[in-house]
Amino acid sequence: MFIYNVTVNVDEDVATNWKEWMREVHLPMVMETGCFKEFRFLKLLSETEQGETYAIQYTVENLEILKQFIL
C-alpha cells in the first residue's frame, strides 16, 4: 500500500471556491477512476507560506496502479 501525496498552496482569495471545487468535482472524479482506495484532504499548518496549504493523500494498492493513473 502506498500514499500518493499532492501538496497545493492556494491564494486566500480563492481558497473557499477551490475547496468547494475539490470536494464537489475533482475528488469525486479522481475516486471514480477506481485507482485509489481512499483519500484524505488536509489543511497544513505553515508559518512560512502565504495563502493556505493543503495536502491531498490518496491511498493506492501498488505502484502499477499509480502509474496508470498518472499516465
N, C-alpha and C positions, 0 to 999 in steps of 0.2 A: 504494500500500500504506500502511496506517495501523496504529497501535498504539492499542488501547483499553485504558487502564490503570485498574485498580481498586486502591486502597490501603486496607488494613484494619489497624486496631490491635486486637489480641486480648489479653485478660487472660491473664496467665501461667497462671492456674489451669485454664483451659480450652483452652490452646493445643494441647496434644497431641491432644485429641479433635477440635478444629476442623481441624487439619491432616489428620488421618485422613479426616474427612468431606469435606474439599475434594478430596483425592486420589481417594477411592473413590466419591464420589457426585456432588458438584457439578461438578467439572471435566469428568468424562466426559459428564454431561448437557449442559453448555454446548457441548462439542465435537460432540455428536450432532446439534445443530441445523444443522450444516453451514455456519454463518455464518463461522467462523474457520478459518484455515489451520493455526495452531499457537498454543501458549500457553507462557508462562514463569511459574513460580511462585517468587518470590524473597523471601528474608528481607532486610529492610533493616536496616542498622546505624544506630542512633539513640541519642544520649545524652540527649535531652530527653523522649522519650515513655516512659510507663510501659507495661508489657506488652511484647508483641512486635509488630513492624510488618512487614506483608507487602505486596508488590505483585504483582498478577496481571496480566500483559500478554498480551492477545490480539491476534494479527495478523489484520487484516481487509482484504479486497481493495479495498473502496471504502466511502464514507460511506452509500450507499443500503443496503447490506447491514447496516451497523451500525445504522442507523435501524430497519430491520425487526426486528432482534434486540431493541433497546431497547423498541420498542412492543409 
